[in-house]
Amino acid sequence: MKNVGIISVGCYLPKRVLTNFDLEKMVDTSDEWITTRTGIKERRIANKDERNSALAVHAAKDALKRAHLDPAKVELIVVATISPDSNFPSVSCLVQKALGAKKAAAFDIGAACSGFLYALTTAKQYVQNGLYKNALVIASEKITNLVDWADRNTCVLFGDGAGACVLAPVAGNRGIIADYLHAQGEFGELMEVVVDNSVEPLTQEKHKVHKPYLVMQGKELFKVAVNSMADAVEIAVQKAKLKLSDIDCVVPHQANDRIISAVAWKLNIPKEKIFVNIDKYGNMSAASIAVALYEAIEQKKIKRGNNVVLVTFGAGLVSAANVVRW
Ligand code: ACO
């Protein structure tokens, strides 16, 4: 079996910034509440005409450029998203077209905030078993489309963005050395997108179309999130035949800085080893870890030879972790 590694990471963030002070004018909230409860100071919001696939294409181009990989040579494109342009075509097919990656197979994965790691582990298998020589993995979200902007419980938490990486065989003992994917459907009601499923398909009557929007039981989700992320780290590290003290950097899903701190405390990992950028972007669902990984590399928090843990939880409830030897 080949070792498969992340040979490049790219990202794209919409230009428009929405600060906590902007939100103070929209709902009954305050910068102080949002900062102390979540760690978020601002987030990016895609424009009306800036679709999810456009964010994905920007991030993909960045990752391909850094990998010196011609789009025509990409063999697989996997996009993690829960906020696609539409039900179909898939975002991955839209990306394939925009890149001119004519040779590539393409599909989307929906695992909410765990999507990037689900996509990473899935794509890795294809490269590892030799079916494809490389894979372009993208996590892209225009999740602010699903937000009820009158609900202060949720609208302060989310932002848009995209990250991407290229996977290819790597030499030596480097690469993605452990994977852990988990699901706990019994916690599904803690975070849902409300849709109107009551429409009778055969009727000719016009039905009021309800825009889907997300609802969340924040307090309950918080507790499950901490336990799921801590368990995921421990299991993945064990699978990599390492100890927690061998880990140089943890890149967690950025849902709430207090969740991240609680996971660090539970695992007895110093907070300095944990990469946090939630203050600038909020929760970008699947894109959060991809963008955080990009920034951790840019800021030299991750260096060649480091043992890196990527860990996440998301609606479903789905959790996941990977150990990567950089
Ligand atoms: N501004 C001001 N007050 C607010 C706001 C707001 N934006 N939102 C809620 N409040 C109020 C509540 O109404 C409540 O008031 P009450 O006591 O009068 O009823 C009070 O603040 C306290 O609310 P709590 O729910 O106790 O606040 P908590 O400390 O639990 O923080 C939070 C809320 C930030 C949502 C936290 O529970 C959390 O982060 N949970 C996990 C969320 C999460 O991870 N979501 C994404 C996961 S899945 C995915 O990423 C796709």
Boltz pocket constraint, residues with backbone or C-beta under 6 A from the ligand:
constraints:
  - pocket:
      binder: B
      contacts: [[A, 28], [A, 29], [A, 30], [A, 33], [A, 34], [A, 37], [A, 38], [A, 112], [A, 113], [A, 152], [A, 153], [A, 154], [A, 156], [A, 191], [A, 216], [A, 217], [A, 218], [A, 219], [A, 220], [A, 221], [A, 222], [A, 225], [A, 255], [A, 256], [A, 259], [A, 283], [A, 285], [A, 313], [A, 314], [A, 315]]
      max_distance: 6.0
